Amino acid sequence: MAAADAGEEPDAGPSNEVLADERGELRLVVPLRDGANQSVTLEWTDTRYELQIDGTNAKLEWAGSVVSHRRACQALLDENRARISEAQKLEGPAKISAAEATRLPKFGVCQPAGRGSWALSLTRFAGAGEGAARSLAFDLEIVRIDIEGKRFAAPFGAIEVAPGGLAISSLTVCDFDDDGNDELIVPYELNALAAGAKPAALSSVWTFSNGAVSAYSKAPSLSGGLGVEHLDFDMRPDIGSYGPFAAWLGADCGAKSCPSRVTGPKFYFHSEQDGSFSATDAGAKAALGRACSQKPAAIVATAGSGLNVAQTAKNLVCARVLGAARDALASELAARRADLCGGAATCALSSTFEAWLDAELPAELGSAAKP
């Protein structure tokens, strides 16, 4: 290590990375002169030092080790594995079978983010019911582990689904508001809920500041799941979601063949430079326009001699997105109720679509006047 001559500015080099020379020695030029005050962090694979410069004095101090961080991450993973193992030892309907356990998302896995990691962790886990009524209940929390291995957490929420009904993709991190702290996106899908169930409204973007984990205030309010999208090449993750247009149906929804879940098209939330998300800017609308490229000639779609429930759902929401009048859509659904309900006066499928007529659209593409 060498000190700069008086009046000589130190050579900062092309980046903040300091490399060893050809002899394997590390040389760092520091401004040892009156009035110079600076703190420099030196990091290796397993450790970190702080170089404190105060005038003509410099002091190198050990500032902790990322070994502590790795150990804390491993401890969290072990806790989650133990909790799942304990659930397999329960008695009665609460017991989790080996087959159910193999279909679980990976809980307790650290996702590196800046000087720390994020993770999604189980705090409670058990089964209930049998046969078609079987469900799994999860209480989850968002965990932040700092570089020193200290753990911070906040409740993510409670989820109850059929076995295999919860899908969680890889956690995604990005400093959306450029404050130096990486936010976390939890991409999840609820593929199988009890018929007619309403999913909990879960905050899916989280932040860490001032020693606390909290929901990210600039994130869109969504329920029922979301996915990470990339609408452009700005390296900022965007969000895709079905918004309010997702419903979980039973075998007796009305149609001859009922899917367990029915959705409209995805809506998109573009990450803005100020840290917010927009469903109505050019990028988000262009993506929605690819899903709803033209107004359907008819809402109720058929497949052979039966009803195409999935296409009917998308047609209904796309018609609304493209400006179709509510009264016209309501009239068509009423006229085709017998097809939707298998001849019955009413059914879950018909009620679902009627409710979608009044659900708030995250974005619209059409300009037709509404009644």
Secondary structure by P-SEA (a helix, b strand, c coil): ccccccccccccccccccccccccbbbbbbbccccccbbbbbbcccbbbbbbbcccbbbbbbcccaaaaaaaaaaaaaaaaaaaaaaaaccccccccaaaaaacccccbbbbccccccccccccccccccccccccccbbbbbbbcccbbbbbbbcbbbbbcccccccccccccccccccbbbbbbbbbbccccccccccccccbbbbccccccccccccccccbbbbbbcccccbbbbbcccccbbbbccccccccccccccccbbbbbbccccccccccaaaaaaaaaaccccccccccccccccaaaaaaaaaaaaaaacccaaaaaaaaaaacccccccccccaaaaaaaaaccccccccccccccc
